[in-house]
Amino acid sequence: MSTDQSQPFSSSHYHPYWWEAAPLYQQNHDLTDLKNIDVAVIGGGFTGISAALTLAKAGKKAVVFDQGPIGFGASTRNGGQIGSGNQKIPIGQLENRFGAAKAKVLLNEGVQMLSYLKQLIAQEGIDCDLQEVGRFRGAVKPKHYEAMAREMEALNKRTHVEFQMIPKSEQHREVNTDFYHGGYVLPGDGLVHPGKLHKGITAAAQTAGVILQANTAVTNIKKVAQGFHINTNAGAIHAQDVILATNGYGGTTNSTTERQIVPVGSAIIATEELSSDTVKHLLPNMRAYGNSARAFHYFRPSPDGKRILWGGRVGRWGDHMIQGEKQKNWRAFRHLRDDMVRVFPSLGSAQIEFCWSGLIGYSFDDMPHIGVNEQGIHYACGYCGTGVTRSVYLGAKIAERVISHQSGNTPFGDEPLPSHPFQIIAPKIVPVVERWYRLRDWSGL
Ligand SMILES: Cc1cc2nc3c(=O)[nH]c(=O)nc-3n(C[C@H](O)[C@H](O)[C@H](O)COP(=O)(O)OP(=O)(O)OC[C@H]3O[C@@H](n4cnc5c(N)ncnc54)[C@H](O)[C@@H]3O)c2cc1C
């Protein structure tokens, strides 16, 4: 094996693999042509584009602004793993926080989100390589397996979500490694090509009449007597309502909500094309995969079954990695390749062909939120890394609220988006917390 650590990255491209099959929308208009706007949607990821689609179908004139190409943020950079979003907070904690009845409502709303996404894909005829293949989550310690079994039983009791426990002795029929101590399968979860999903919802939104304004950053939002005055780097417009959908990429408008979300980096690598037999040998059921560690890793086959995509935290060299040239550094991604080879030693000789990263939006209570802030701006955000289903669903829900002027259409809007005294420095301490998590995973604390 080569001692040159950069060698597996020698032919790497530093952009999302997904952008190859689904290039991002780049066009915009002269803002002086945009009159009588009902809703300005800030952010063109799943939240914004799904909100805009719902608005347009109800006859509202919506403009989606993105500071980059439409969908430049997490929505076209993620792992494309879809699920009912129930795994973020342990059920016991959820019940302690909200009581058993409300926790059950929240859990079932998570199940509803996945159904909504699948329905939308079918209704709009979106070609996004939807694969209803299920998810395997591996236990990184023997004691995690027991905790997983209890958690899955609790989930099933409250939601009827199906699951199967896979003991270590049978693990190879799920994943060809001895790294895990068994795990569980959620057969209802699955995979999409996130770039194609975003492109499909965007196309549906455009057909319904949504105006897309790429490469236009909103800089200031001001409540005026009738609606909002919105400044951008390309001029100003007026709109009756505003939906803020900037999530982990926020921080450049004057909205107070953006400061209540902590951006956390996440990165992915994709191998070169391997033989289909190699991928199928390692991942016999070609599912979505993850682990039980605090420092989470996740992986999947590419939609054509020829590559393995592996994701996890951003590297030390990746703290500044979000935009443009600076992330073109293999050192920001080598820890992902090391983790992948630790789980699948046979991938040690594979070249890494794509490397990229993005920002997840975390709320201070680990819960997604929709609502309206004290500036009168509607928002949906804080999906905490399980955001594909959540953002599409809650984007539609926030649009419904704007249309009807009523709340109450989802329990994720019941609680205020929490602030934190450390919110200004929170992004800076995230890498420290991640290192602490890895240490605890390693030491068993
Ligand atoms: C590497 C990675 C892997 C992930 N894997 C998964 C996964 O497998 N499964 C899953 O469920 N979730 C996953 N997620 C999370 C998921 O992608 C997100 O939760 C979801 O896409 C959030 O969508 P969004 O529309 O709210 O935000 P985003 O897609 O981040 O969109 C926000 C947009 O706002 C724009 N913006 C910001 N400020 C302004 C401004 N001032 N003016 C105009 N535009 C602005 C940005 O350019 C950006 O395009 C992952 C995330 C990352 C980064």
The ligand as a MOL file (V3000), in Angstrom:
LIG
                    3D

  0  0  0     0  0            999 V3000
M  V30 BEGIN CTAB
M  V30 COUNTS 53 58 0 0 0
M  V30 BEGIN ATOM
M  V30 1 C -23.2090 16.6090 4.1750 0
M  V30 2 C -24.6440 16.5120 4.6280 0
M  V30 3 C -25.2640 15.2630 4.6920 0
M  V30 4 C -26.6080 15.1570 5.0970 0
M  V30 5 N -27.2210 13.9390 5.0040 0
M  V30 6 C -28.5450 13.8400 5.2580 0
M  V30 7 C -29.2290 12.6200 5.0280 0
M  V30 8 O -28.6580 11.6450 4.5290 0
M  V30 9 N -30.5440 12.5740 5.3470 0
M  V30 10 C -31.2190 13.6520 5.8490 0
M  V30 11 O -32.4240 13.5380 6.1360 0
M  V30 12 N -30.6050 14.8430 6.0360 0
M  V30 13 C -29.2990 14.9790 5.7240 0
M  V30 14 N -28.6760 16.1830 5.8380 0
M  V30 15 C -29.4770 17.3580 6.2860 0
M  V30 16 C -30.3430 17.9360 5.1540 0
M  V30 17 O -29.6030 18.0410 3.9560 0
M  V30 18 C -30.8590 19.3140 5.5730 0
M  V30 19 O -31.5150 19.2300 6.8200 0
M  V30 20 C -31.8520 19.9170 4.5830 0
M  V30 21 O -31.3760 19.8300 3.2660 0
M  V30 22 C -32.1200 21.3730 4.9630 0
M  V30 23 O -32.7930 22.0090 3.9250 0
M  V30 24 P -33.0410 23.5820 4.0070 0
M  V30 25 O -33.7520 23.9640 2.7710 0
M  V30 26 O -33.7030 23.9240 5.2850 0
M  V30 27 O -31.5990 24.2270 4.0670 0
M  V30 28 P -30.4890 24.3530 2.9200 0
M  V30 29 O -30.6360 23.3020 1.8910 0
M  V30 30 O -29.1720 24.4650 3.6050 0
M  V30 31 O -30.8540 25.7030 2.2030 0
M  V30 32 C -30.6050 26.9770 2.7330 0
M  V30 33 C -30.3270 27.9050 1.5640 0
M  V30 34 O -30.3890 29.2680 2.0220 0
M  V30 35 C -29.5260 30.0100 1.1950 0
M  V30 36 N -29.2780 31.2950 1.8810 0
M  V30 37 C -28.7050 31.4920 3.1030 0
M  V30 38 N -28.6870 32.8110 3.3980 0
M  V30 39 C -29.2450 33.4600 2.3520 0
M  V30 40 C -29.4960 34.8310 2.0700 0
M  V30 41 N -29.1670 35.7890 2.9350 0
M  V30 42 N -30.0850 35.1590 0.8950 0
M  V30 43 C -30.4370 34.1960 -0.0080 0
M  V30 44 N -30.2010 32.8600 0.2300 0
M  V30 45 C -29.6260 32.5050 1.3780 0
M  V30 46 C -28.3140 29.1100 1.0510 0
M  V30 47 O -27.5070 29.4450 -0.0640 0
M  V30 48 C -28.9560 27.7310 0.9450 0
M  V30 49 O -29.0770 27.2860 -0.4070 0
M  V30 50 C -27.3310 16.3230 5.4820 0
M  V30 51 C -26.7020 17.5740 5.4300 0
M  V30 52 C -25.3760 17.6820 5.0060 0
M  V30 53 C -24.7260 19.0350 4.9380 0
M  V30 END ATOM
M  V30 BEGIN BOND
M  V30 1 1 1 2
M  V30 2 1 2 3
M  V30 3 2 2 52
M  V30 4 2 3 4
M  V30 5 1 4 5
M  V30 6 1 4 50
M  V30 7 2 5 6
M  V30 8 1 6 7
M  V30 9 1 6 13
M  V30 10 2 7 8
M  V30 11 1 7 9
M  V30 12 1 9 10
M  V30 13 2 10 11
M  V30 14 1 10 12
M  V30 15 2 12 13
M  V30 16 1 13 14
M  V30 17 1 14 15
M  V30 18 1 14 50
M  V30 19 1 15 16
M  V30 20 1 16 17
M  V30 21 1 16 18
M  V30 22 1 18 19
M  V30 23 1 18 20
M  V30 24 1 20 21
M  V30 25 1 20 22
M  V30 26 1 22 23
M  V30 27 1 23 24
M  V30 28 2 24 25
M  V30 29 1 24 26
M  V30 30 1 24 27
M  V30 31 1 27 28
M  V30 32 2 28 29
M  V30 33 1 28 30
M  V30 34 1 28 31
M  V30 35 1 31 32
M  V30 36 1 32 33
M  V30 37 1 33 34
M  V30 38 1 33 48
M  V30 39 1 34 35
M  V30 40 1 35 36
M  V30 41 1 35 46
M  V30 42 1 36 37
M  V30 43 1 36 45
M  V30 44 2 37 38
M  V30 45 1 38 39
M  V30 46 1 39 40
M  V30 47 2 39 45
M  V30 48 1 40 41
M  V30 49 2 40 42
M  V30 50 1 42 43
M  V30 51 2 43 44
M  V30 52 1 44 45
M  V30 53 1 46 47
M  V30 54 1 46 48
M  V30 55 1 48 49
M  V30 56 2 50 51
M  V30 57 1 51 52
M  V30 58 1 52 53
M  V30 END BOND
M  V30 END CTAB
M  END
